[in-house]
Amino acid sequence: MSSATYVSRRASAGISFARGRNTVRIEKKSLGSISQIVIVSLITLVFGLIYAAEGTKATSFDYEISAVESEISDLNARRDDLAVEKARLTSVATAKNSTVAASMPDATVTGYAQD
């Protein structure tokens, strides 16, 4: 046999033996399609949970704002009631001390209408 026709199995495989080189071909591992679907769905689930958590935070802030606004409106109504009460008491005191009221006779009930 001539050297031109002889090809060793090692040379045909494309693997050369040299210093610092492995003789084993390493194939890269990749994820399968099911693993990729699971990972994408988990990432989507995590982002969905984050979105829902942020939404509930905003809702809780809305409830707090609503409670504060309700308290403000209650206090405004109380302030208005107190202003009316102050005006009533002031007018009663002014009427008692006026000369016109002092010259008027006291009111008495004379009777009720009969059917």
MMTF fields as JSON, N, C-alpha, C and O atoms, coordinates in Angstrom:
{
  "mmtfVersion": "1.0.0",
  "mmtfProducer": "UNKNOWN",
  "numBonds": 459,
  "numAtoms": 460,
  "numGroups": 115,
  "numChains": 1,
  "numModels": 1,
  "chainsPerModel": [1],
  "groupsPerChain": [115],
  "chainIdList": ["A"],
  "bondAtomList": [4, 2, 8, 6, 12, 10, 16, 14, 20, 18, 24, 22, 28, 26, 32, 30, 36, 34, 40, 38, 44, 42, 48, 46, 52, 50, 56, 54, 60, 58, 64, 62, 68, 66, 72, 70, 76, 74, 80, 78, 84, 82, 88, 86, 92, 90, 96, 94, 100, 98, 104, 102, 108, 106, 112, 110, 116, 114, 120, 118, 124, 122, 128, 126, 132, 130, 136, 134, 140, 138, 144, 142, 148, 146, 152, 150, 156, 154, 160, 158, 164, 162, 168, 166, 172, 170, 176, 174, 180, 178, 184, 182, 188, 186, 192, 190, 196, 194, 200, 198, 204, 202, 208, 206, 212, 210, 216, 214, 220, 218, 224, 222, 228, 226, 232, 230, 236, 234, 240, 238, 244, 242, 248, 246, 252, 250, 256, 254, 260, 258, 264, 262, 268, 266, 272, 270, 276, 274, 280, 278, 284, 282, 288, 286, 292, 290, 296, 294, 300, 298, 304, 302, 308, 306, 312, 310, 316, 314, 320, 318, 324, 322, 328, 326, 332, 330, 336, 334, 340, 338, 344, 342, 348, 346, 352, 350, 356, 354, 360, 358, 364, 362, 368, 366, 372, 370, 376, 374, 380, 378, 384, 382, 388, 386, 392, 390, 396, 394, 400, 398, 404, 402, 408, 406, 412, 410, 416, 414, 420, 418, 424, 422, 428, 426, 432, 430, 436, 434, 440, 438, 444, 442, 448, 446, 452, 450, 456, 454],
  "bondOrderList": [1, 1, 1, 1, 1, 1, 1, 1, 1, 1, 1, 1, 1, 1, 1, 1, 1, 1, 1, 1, 1, 1, 1, 1, 1, 1, 1, 1, 1, 1, 1, 1, 1, 1, 1, 1, 1, 1, 1, 1, 1, 1, 1, 1, 1, 1, 1, 1, 1, 1, 1, 1, 1, 1, 1, 1, 1, 1, 1, 1, 1, 1, 1, 1, 1, 1, 1, 1, 1, 1, 1, 1, 1, 1, 1, 1, 1, 1, 1, 1, 1, 1, 1, 1, 1, 1, 1, 1, 1, 1, 1, 1, 1, 1, 1, 1, 1, 1, 1, 1, 1, 1, 1, 1, 1, 1, 1, 1, 1, 1, 1, 1, 1, 1],
  "groupList": [{"groupName": "MET", "atomNameList": ["N", "CA", "C", "O"], "elementList": ["N", "C", "C", "O"], "formalChargeList": [0, 0, 0, 0], "bondAtomList": [1, 0, 2, 1, 3, 2], "bondOrderList": [1, 1, 2], "singleLetterCode": "M", "chemCompType": "L-PEPTIDE LINKING"}, {"groupName": "SER", "atomNameList": ["N", "CA", "C", "O"], "elementList": ["N", "C", "C", "O"], "formalChargeList": [0, 0, 0, 0], "bondAtomList": [1, 0, 2, 1, 3, 2], "bondOrderList": [1, 1, 2], "singleLetterCode": "S", "chemCompType": "L-PEPTIDE LINKING"}, {"groupName": "ALA", "atomNameList": ["N", "CA", "C", "O"], "elementList": ["N", "C", "C", "O"], "formalChargeList": [0, 0, 0, 0], "bondAtomList": [1, 0, 2, 1, 3, 2], "bondOrderList": [1, 1, 2], "singleLetterCode": "A", "chemCompType": "L-PEPTIDE LINKING"}, {"groupName": "THR", "atomNameList": ["N", "CA", "C", "O"], "elementList": ["N", "C", "C", "O"], "formalChargeList": [0, 0, 0, 0], "bondAtomList": [1, 0, 2, 1, 3, 2], "bondOrderList": [1, 1, 2], "singleLetterCode": "T", "chemCompType": "L-PEPTIDE LINKING"}, {"groupName": "TYR", "atomNameList": ["N", "CA", "C", "O"], "elementList": ["N", "C", "C", "O"], "formalChargeList": [0, 0, 0, 0], "bondAtomList": [1, 0, 2, 1, 3, 2], "bondOrderList": [1, 1, 2], "singleLetterCode": "Y", "chemCompType": "L-PEPTIDE LINKING"}, {"groupName": "VAL", "atomNameList": ["N", "CA", "C", "O"], "elementList": ["N", "C", "C", "O"], "formalChargeList": [0, 0, 0, 0], "bondAtomList": [1, 0, 2, 1, 3, 2], "bondOrderList": [1, 1, 2], "singleLetterCode": "V", "chemCompType": "L-PEPTIDE LINKING"}, {"groupName": "ARG", "atomNameList": ["N", "CA", "C", "O"], "elementList": ["N", "C", "C", "O"], "formalChargeList": [0, 0, 0, 0], "bondAtomList": [1, 0, 2, 1, 3, 2], "bondOrderList": [1, 1, 2], "singleLetterCode": "R", "chemCompType": "L-PEPTIDE LINKING"}, {"groupName": "GLY", "atomNameList": ["N", "CA", "C", "O"], "elementList": ["N", "C", "C", "O"], "formalChargeList": [0, 0, 0, 0], "bondAtomList": [1, 0, 2, 1, 3, 2], "bondOrderList": [1, 1, 2], "singleLetterCode": "G", "chemCompType": "PEPTIDE LINKING"}, {"groupName": "ILE", "atomNameList": ["N", "CA", "C", "O"], "elementList": ["N", "C", "C", "O"], "formalChargeList": [0, 0, 0, 0], "bondAtomList": [1, 0, 2, 1, 3, 2], "bondOrderList": [1, 1, 2], "singleLetterCode": "I", "chemCompType": "L-PEPTIDE LINKING"}, {"groupName": "PHE", "atomNameList": ["N", "CA", "C", "O"], "elementList": ["N", "C", "C", "O"], "formalChargeList": [0, 0, 0, 0], "bondAtomList": [1, 0, 2, 1, 3, 2], "bondOrderList": [1, 1, 2], "singleLetterCode": "F", "chemCompType": "L-PEPTIDE LINKING"}, {"groupName": "ASN", "atomNameList": ["N", "CA", "C", "O"], "elementList": ["N", "C", "C", "O"], "formalChargeList": [0, 0, 0, 0], "bondAtomList": [1, 0, 2, 1, 3, 2], "bondOrderList": [1, 1, 2], "singleLetterCode": "N", "chemCompType": "L-PEPTIDE LINKING"}, {"groupName": "GLU", "atomNameList": ["N", "CA", "C", "O"], "elementList": ["N", "C", "C", "O"], "formalChargeList": [0, 0, 0, 0], "bondAtomList": [1, 0, 2, 1, 3, 2], "bondOrderList": [1, 1, 2], "singleLetterCode": "E", "chemCompType": "L-PEPTIDE LINKING"}, {"groupName": "LYS", "atomNameList": ["N", "CA", "C", "O"], "elementList": ["N", "C", "C", "O"], "formalChargeList": [0, 0, 0, 0], "bondAtomList": [1, 0, 2, 1, 3, 2], "bondOrderList": [1, 1, 2], "singleLetterCode": "K", "chemCompType": "L-PEPTIDE LINKING"}, {"groupName": "LEU", "atomNameList": ["N", "CA", "C", "O"], "elementList": ["N", "C", "C", "O"], "formalChargeList": [0, 0, 0, 0], "bondAtomList": [1, 0, 2, 1, 3, 2], "bondOrderList": [1, 1, 2], "singleLetterCode": "L", "chemCompType": "L-PEPTIDE LINKING"}, {"groupName": "GLN", "atomNameList": ["N", "CA", "C", "O"], "elementList": ["N", "C", "C", "O"], "formalChargeList": [0, 0, 0, 0], "bondAtomList": [1, 0, 2, 1, 3, 2], "bondOrderList": [1, 1, 2], "singleLetterCode": "Q", "chemCompType": "L-PEPTIDE LINKING"}, {"groupName": "ASP", "atomNameList": ["N", "CA", "C", "O"], "elementList": ["N", "C", "C", "O"], "formalChargeList": [0, 0, 0, 0], "bondAtomList": [1, 0, 2, 1, 3, 2], "bondOrderList": [1, 1, 2], "singleLetterCode": "D", "chemCompType": "L-PEPTIDE LINKING"}, {"groupName": "PRO", "atomNameList": ["N", "CA", "C", "O"], "elementList": ["N", "C", "C", "O"], "formalChargeList": [0, 0, 0, 0], "bondAtomList": [1, 0, 2, 1, 3, 2], "bondOrderList": [1, 1, 2], "singleLetterCode": "P", "chemCompType": "L-PEPTIDE LINKING"}],
  "groupTypeList": [0, 1, 1, 2, 3, 4, 5, 1, 6, 6, 2, 1, 2, 7, 8, 1, 9, 2, 6, 7, 6, 10, 3, 5, 6, 8, 11, 12, 12, 1, 13, 7, 1, 8, 1, 14, 8, 5, 8, 5, 1, 13, 8, 3, 13, 5, 9, 7, 13, 8, 4, 2, 2, 11, 7, 3, 12, 2, 3, 1, 9, 15, 4, 11, 8, 1, 2, 5, 11, 1, 11, 8, 1, 15, 13, 10, 2, 6, 6, 15, 15, 13, 2, 5, 11, 12, 2, 6, 13, 3, 1, 5, 2, 3, 2, 12, 10, 1, 3, 5, 2, 2, 1, 0, 16, 15, 2, 3, 5, 3, 7, 4, 2, 14, 15],
  "groupIdList": [1, 2, 3, 4, 5, 6, 7, 8, 9, 10, 11, 12, 13, 14, 15, 16, 17, 18, 19, 20, 21, 22, 23, 24, 25, 26, 27, 28, 29, 30, 31, 32, 33, 34, 35, 36, 37, 38, 39, 40, 41, 42, 43, 44, 45, 46, 47, 48, 49, 50, 51, 52, 53, 54, 55, 56, 57, 58, 59, 60, 61, 62, 63, 64, 65, 66, 67, 68, 69, 70, 71, 72, 73, 74, 75, 76, 77, 78, 79, 80, 81, 82, 83, 84, 85, 86, 87, 88, 89, 90, 91, 92, 93, 94, 95, 96, 97, 98, 99, 100, 101, 102, 103, 104, 105, 106, 107, 108, 109, 110, 111, 112, 113, 114, 115],
  "secStructList": [7, 7, 6, 6, 6, 7, 7, 7, 2, 2, 2, 2, 6, 6, 7, 7, 7, 7, 6, 6, 7, 7, 1, 1, 7, 7, 7, 7, 7, 7, 7, 7, 2, 2, 2, 2, 2, 2, 2, 2, 2, 2, 2, 2, 2, 2, 2, 2, 2, 2, 2, 2, 2, 2, 2, 2, 2, 2, 2, 2, 2, 2, 2, 2, 2, 2, 2, 2, 2, 2, 2, 2, 2, 2, 2, 2, 2, 2, 2, 2, 2, 2, 2, 2, 2, 2, 2, 2, 2, 2, 2, 2, 2, 2, 2, 2, 2, 1, 2, 2, 2, 2, 2, 1, 7, 7, 7, 7, 7, 7, 7, 7, 7, 7, 7],
  "xCoordList": [0.819, 0.0, 0.866, 1.935, 0.338, 1.088, 0.599, -0.504, 1.423, 1.072, -0.045, -0.679, -0.305, -1.333, -2.719, -3.664, -2.865, -4.178, -4.497, -5.658, -3.489, -3.732, -4.128, -3.389, -5.284, -5.743, -6.139, -6.951, -5.571, -5.906, -7.266, -7.75, -7.857, -9.158, -9.032, -9.951, -7.926, -7.725, -7.645, -8.204, -6.991, -6.834, -8.143, -8.431, -8.936, -10.203, -11.236, -12.16, -11.09, -12.043, -11.757, -12.582, -10.605, -10.283, -9.69, -9.578, -9.314, -8.731, -7.235, -6.771, -6.498, -5.051, -4.533, -5.067, -3.492, -2.886, -1.75, -0.71, -1.952, -0.901, -0.877, -1.789, 0.175, 0.337, -0.725, -0.966, -1.363, -2.355, -3.723, -4.581, -3.958, -5.264, -5.873, -5.188, -7.188, -7.888, -8.132, -8.21, -8.248, -8.558, -10.037, -10.499, -10.776, -12.213, -12.917, -12.595, -13.848, -14.633, -15.761, -16.533, -15.857, -16.876, -18.01, -17.815, -19.17, -20.347, -21.023, -21.137, -21.471, -22.148, -23.532, -24.267, -23.854, -25.182, -26.132, -25.776, -27.32, -28.332, -29.628, -29.855, -30.453, -31.73, -32.689, -32.643, -33.538, -34.551, -35.706, -35.764, -36.605, -37.724, -38.65, -39.186, -38.842, -39.71, -39.075, -39.765, -37.762, -37.078, -37.171, -37.369, -37.034, -37.143, -38.544, -38.693, -39.563, -40.944, -41.173, -41.824, -40.639, -40.798, -40.106, -40.669, -38.902, -38.164, -38.878, -38.992, -39.355, -40.072, -41.363, -41.715, -42.069, -43.311, -43.023, -43.794, -41.941, -41.574, -41.195, -41.568, -40.462, -40.106, -41.365, -41.5, -42.281, -43.542, -44.34, -44.937, -44.354, -45.061, -44.45, -45.179, -43.126, -42.454, -42.778, -43.093, -42.705, -43.045, -44.514, -44.844, -45.383, -46.796, -47.024, -47.825, -46.323, -46.453, -45.911, -46.486, -44.825, -44.284, -45.288, -45.515, -45.889, -46.88, -48.089, -48.593, -48.543, -49.697, -49.358, -50.188, -48.144, -47.732, -47.689, -48.12, -47.179, -47.133, -48.541, -48.81, -49.435, -50.819, -51.521, -52.287, -51.261, -51.893, -51.304, -52.003, -50.03, -49.445, -50.156, -50.484, -50.387, -51.078, -52.497, -52.984, -53.163, -54.516, -54.525, -55.421, -53.531, -53.483, -53.223, -53.745, -52.419, -52.216, -53.513, -53.799, -54.306, -55.605, -56.524, -57.238, -56.507, -57.343, -56.896, -57.73, -55.594, -55.09, -55.476, -55.883, -55.349, -55.727, -57.217, -57.644, -58.003, -59.452, -59.801, -60.69, -59.114, -59.378, -59.019, -59.756, -57.9, -57.491, -58.478, -58.842, -58.91, -59.885, -61.212, -61.859, -61.623, -62.85, -62.719, -63.655, -61.566, -61.344, -61.354, -61.882, -60.776, -60.766, -62.181, -62.531, -63.003, -64.381, -65.187, -66.01, -64.957, -65.632, -65.234, -66.078, -63.948, -63.484, -64.018, -64.322, -64.132, -64.719, -66.184, -66.647, -66.915, -68.318, -68.446, -69.338, -67.575, -67.599, -67.261, -67.86, -66.3, -65.944, -67.124, -67.387, -67.843, -69.02, -70.104, -70.746, -70.304, -71.298, -70.911, -71.763, -69.641, -69.178, -69.302, -69.571, -69.11, -69.286, -70.745, -71.034, -71.668, -73.1, -73.447, -74.186, -72.921, -73.179, -72.628, -73.268, -71.466, -70.879, -71.757, -72.002, -72.232, -73.095, -74.401, -74.9, -74.962, -76.207, -76.002, -76.786, -74.926, -74.664, -74.353, -74.755, -73.651, -73.34, -74.607, -74.768, -75.508, -76.743, -77.651, -78.324, -77.683, -78.494, -77.961, -78.727, -76.632, -76.033, -76.258, -76.505, -76.18, -76.413, -77.875, -78.161, -78.787, -80.219, -80.566, -81.387, -79.964, -80.247, -79.759, -80.375, -78.68, -78.099, -78.626, -78.26, -79.462, -79.953, -81.097, -81.806, -81.27, -82.334, -83.689, -84.698, -83.737, -85.01, -85.562, -86.755, -84.709, -85.155, -85.562, -86.456, -84.924, -85.272, -86.643, -87.31, -87.08, -88.384, -89.528, -90.689, -89.243, -90.295, -90.807, -90.056, -92.073, -92.613, -92.148, -91.807, -92.143, -91.755, -92.838, -94.026, -92.413, -93.355, -93.952, -93.246, -95.273, -95.94, -96.851, -97.331, -97.081, -97.952, -99.395, -99.748, -100.201, -101.574, -102.499, -103.569, -102.12, -102.968, -102.628, -101.846, -103.229, -102.994, -104.285, -105.371, -104.164, -105.355, -106.052, -105.414, -107.369, -108.185, -108.799, -109.112, -108.96, -109.632, -111.115, -111.836],
  "yCoordList": [-1.178, 0.0, 1.247, 1.315, 2.228, 3.48, 4.4, 4.231, 5.363, 6.256, 7.225, 7.8, 7.424, 8.355, 7.78, 8.534, 6.502, 5.907, 5.558, 5.348, 5.495, 5.139, 6.386, 7.37, 6.325, 7.421, 6.813, 5.89, 7.326, 6.775, 7.303, 8.313, 6.621, 7.058, 8.374, 9.193, 8.567, 9.798, 11.002, 12.056, 10.864, 11.978, 12.275, 13.426, 11.234, 11.461, 12.119, 12.767, 11.961, 12.56, 14.042, 14.757, 14.507, 15.911, 16.252, 17.431, 15.278, 15.516, 15.326, 14.269, 16.318, 16.182, 16.094, 16.723, 15.309, 15.168, 16.155, 15.992, 17.148, 18.127, 18.451, 18.113, 19.101, 19.451, 20.461, 21.433, 20.247, 21.174, 21.038, 21.893, 20.004, 19.811, 18.531, 17.539, 18.583, 17.379, 16.459, 16.893, 15.213, 14.253, 13.957, 13.181, 14.58, 14.345, 15.574, 16.697, 15.378, 16.496, 16.782, 15.887, 18.031, 18.428, 19.096, 20.072, 18.561, 19.155, 20.082, 19.757, 21.238, 22.193, 21.669, 21.178, 21.791, 21.365, 22.534, 23.675, 22.258, 23.303, 22.827, 21.632, 23.789, 23.448, 22.921, 23.307, 22.045, 21.539, 22.517, 23.518, 22.225, 23.144, 23.222, 24.29, 22.127, 22.133, 22.968, 23.726, 22.828, 23.628, 25.118, 25.939, 25.46, 26.863, 27.4, 28.53, 26.613, 27.038, 27.231, 28.192, 26.321, 26.43, 27.685, 28.398, 27.963, 29.144, 30.423, 31.343, 30.506, 31.7, 31.887, 33.013, 30.796, 30.928, 31.348, 32.115, 30.868, 31.287, 32.77, 33.484, 33.225, 34.648, 35.491, 36.53, 35.049, 35.77, 35.793, 36.813, 34.686, 34.617, 35.57, 36.253, 35.627, 36.526, 37.978, 38.762, 38.346, 39.715, 40.025, 41.147, 39.063, 39.262, 39.485, 40.335, 38.724, 38.905, 40.263, 40.907, 40.696, 42.026, 43.094, 44.041, 42.957, 43.928, 43.966, 45.04, 42.795, 42.744, 43.354, 44.036, 43.11, 43.68, 45.202, 45.881, 45.738, 47.192, 47.765, 48.862, 47.031, 47.488, 47.551, 48.477, 46.567, 46.588, 47.682, 48.229, 48.014, 49.133, 50.43, 51.244, 50.608, 51.821, 51.861, 52.926, 50.714, 50.661, 50.984, 51.679, 50.483, 50.783, 52.265, 52.841, 52.89, 54.329, 55.066, 56.087, 54.559, 55.17, 55.104, 56.062, 53.963, 53.836, 54.815, 55.415, 54.976, 55.919, 57.347, 58.124, 57.687, 59.031, 59.247, 60.322, 58.233, 58.333, 58.542, 59.332, 57.845, 58.0, 59.409, 60.005, 59.941, 61.293, 62.323, 63.271, 62.139, 63.068, 63.01, 64.04, 61.823, 61.682, 62.41, 63.077, 62.282, 62.969, 64.486, 65.22, 64.948, 66.387, 66.908, 67.974, 66.155, 66.608, 66.602, 67.491, 65.605, 65.585, 66.783, 67.401, 67.107, 68.258, 69.576, 70.497, 69.667, 70.876, 71.025, 72.128, 69.91, 69.96, 70.36, 71.131, 69.851, 70.211, 71.695, 72.374, 72.191, 73.605, 74.481, 75.505, 74.071, 74.838, 74.821, 75.839, 73.648, 73.56, 74.459, 75.122, 74.473, 75.324, 76.805, 77.621, 77.168, 78.566, 78.982, 80.102, 78.08, 78.373, 78.502, 79.408, 77.599, 77.65, 78.944, 79.546, 79.361, 80.611, 81.796, 82.682, 81.816, 82.908, 82.922, 83.993, 81.743, 81.677, 82.209, 83.014, 81.735, 82.188, 83.686, 84.377, 84.17, 85.595, 86.412, 87.472, 85.919, 86.669, 86.654, 87.648, 85.544, 85.488, 86.475, 87.199, 86.494, 87.423, 88.868, 89.728, 89.142, 90.5, 90.898, 92.042, 89.974, 90.278, 90.529, 91.397, 89.794, 89.994, 91.362, 91.982, 91.813, 93.078, 94.293, 95.424, 94.084, 95.231, 95.944, 95.327, 97.212, 98.009, 97.667, 97.765, 97.277, 96.919, 95.657, 95.582, 94.668, 93.423, 93.655, 92.976, 94.59, 94.851, 95.499, 95.316, 96.241, 96.902, 95.995, 96.379, 94.813, 93.899, 93.059, 92.743, 92.697, 91.825, 90.389, 89.997, 89.613, 88.213, 87.449, 87.756, 86.467, 85.662, 84.591, 83.932, 84.427, 83.367, 82.615, 83.158, 81.365, 80.545, 80.84, 80.667, 81.274, 81.601, 80.428, 80.376, 79.491, 78.339, 77.695, 78.219, 76.568, 75.817, 75.756, 75.878, 75.568, 75.471, 74.159, 73.114, 74.224, 73.042, 72.576, 73.391, 71.327, 70.803, 70.769, 70.357],
  "zCoordList": [0.0, 0.0, 0.0, 0.607, -0.718, -0.758, 0.358, 0.878, 0.716, 1.814, 1.424, 2.309, 0.144, -0.282, -0.08, 0.154, -0.162, -0.007, 1.429, 1.78, 2.249, 3.639, 4.431, 4.478, 5.037, 5.888, 7.225, 7.287, 8.258, 9.568, 10.011, 9.502, 10.944, 11.452, 12.209, 12.203, 12.841, 13.592, 12.662, 12.966, 11.588, 10.65, 9.935, 9.61, 9.691, 8.994, 9.889, 9.399, 11.179, 12.096, 12.306, 12.874, 11.857, 11.993, 13.332, 13.67, 14.092, 15.405, 15.285, 14.858, 15.65, 15.608, 17.036, 17.949, 17.204, 18.52, 18.614, 17.976, 19.391, 19.602, 21.084, 21.839, 21.462, 22.864, 23.286, 22.571, 24.436, 24.96, 24.315, 24.536, 23.533, 22.907, 23.427, 23.675, 23.584, 24.029, 22.852, 21.703, 23.156, 22.101, 22.047, 21.211, 22.943, 23.002, 22.464, 22.853, 21.6, 21.075, 22.059, 22.401, 22.512, 23.481, 22.731, 22.007, 22.917, 22.277, 23.272, 24.454, 22.793, 23.656, 23.99, 23.134, 25.261, 25.683, 25.52, 25.812, 25.063, 24.926, 25.568, 25.762, 25.884, 26.497, 25.439, 24.271, 25.883, 24.983, 24.862, 25.576, 23.971, 23.73, 24.943, 25.236, 25.639, 26.822, 27.933, 28.614, 28.114, 29.129, 28.803, 29.698, 27.552, 27.153, 27.418, 27.882, 27.132, 27.384, 28.878, 29.288, 29.694, 31.148, 31.668, 32.499, 31.196, 31.654, 31.245, 32.056, 30.023, 29.562, 30.353, 30.704, 30.636, 31.408, 32.849, 33.425, 33.437, 34.796, 34.835, 35.765, 33.835, 33.772, 33.621, 34.267, 32.774, 32.601, 33.897, 34.242, 34.609, 35.885, 36.902, 37.622, 36.974, 37.921, 37.59, 38.486, 36.31, 35.929, 36.212, 36.597, 36.029, 36.343, 37.822, 38.208, 38.656, 40.105, 40.541, 41.419, 39.944, 40.263, 39.864, 40.618, 38.692, 38.224, 39.164, 39.495, 39.586, 40.494, 41.85, 42.451, 42.332, 43.618, 43.54, 44.472, 42.452, 42.297, 42.177, 42.668, 41.528, 41.413, 42.753, 43.015, 43.605, 44.924, 45.796, 46.649, 45.601, 46.346, 45.97, 46.833, 44.68, 44.237, 44.788, 45.168, 44.835, 45.375, 46.863, 47.341, 47.601, 49.031, 49.265, 50.219, 48.399, 48.509, 48.217, 48.843, 47.27, 46.969, 48.182, 48.477, 48.889, 50.085, 51.169, 51.846, 51.332, 52.336, 51.973, 52.836, 50.706, 50.259, 50.454, 50.874, 50.151, 50.332, 51.8, 52.118, 52.692, 54.125, 54.594, 55.379, 54.122, 54.51, 53.958, 54.654, 52.709, 52.124, 52.871, 53.06, 53.297, 54.079, 55.414, 55.855, 56.052, 57.323, 57.127, 57.963, 56.03, 55.736, 55.532, 56.039, 54.785, 54.552, 55.858, 56.075, 56.733, 58.038, 58.888, 59.536, 58.883, 59.657, 59.092, 59.849, 57.764, 57.161, 57.543, 57.832, 57.544, 57.946, 59.413, 59.766, 60.262, 61.683, 61.866, 62.7, 61.084, 61.165, 60.765, 61.397, 59.7, 59.272, 60.351, 60.61, 60.981, 62.061, 63.239, 63.831, 63.565, 64.668, 64.319, 65.201, 63.048, 62.64, 62.784, 63.204, 62.433, 62.588, 64.062, 64.447, 64.897, 66.335, 66.946, 67.809, 66.508, 66.999, 66.61, 67.428, 65.367, 64.913, 65.707, 66.05, 66.003, 66.771, 68.19, 68.691, 68.821, 70.193, 70.244, 71.18, 69.254, 69.199, 69.003, 69.609, 68.155, 67.899, 69.127, 69.402, 69.872, 71.081, 72.118, 72.754, 72.278, 73.241, 72.812, 73.658, 71.548, 71.044, 71.251, 71.604, 71.035, 71.19, 72.661, 72.959, 73.564, 74.989, 75.465, 76.331, 74.907, 75.352, 74.584, 74.903, 73.598, 72.818, 73.55, 74.345, 73.287, 73.913, 73.329, 74.027, 72.094, 71.458, 72.107, 72.4, 72.333, 72.945, 74.403, 74.907, 75.072, 76.471, 76.593, 77.611, 75.603, 75.664, 75.221, 75.36, 74.698, 74.229, 75.381, 76.304, 75.337, 76.389, 76.164, 75.048, 77.249, 77.137, 76.391, 76.5, 75.644, 74.875, 75.771, 76.535, 75.664, 76.418, 75.475, 74.48, 75.802, 74.961, 75.392, 76.559, 74.465, 74.781, 74.578, 75.185, 73.746, 73.513, 72.18, 71.387, 71.967, 70.739, 69.963, 70.528, 68.678, 67.824, 68.095, 68.229, 68.174, 68.417, 67.092, 66.225, 66.954, 65.755, 65.932, 65.023]
}
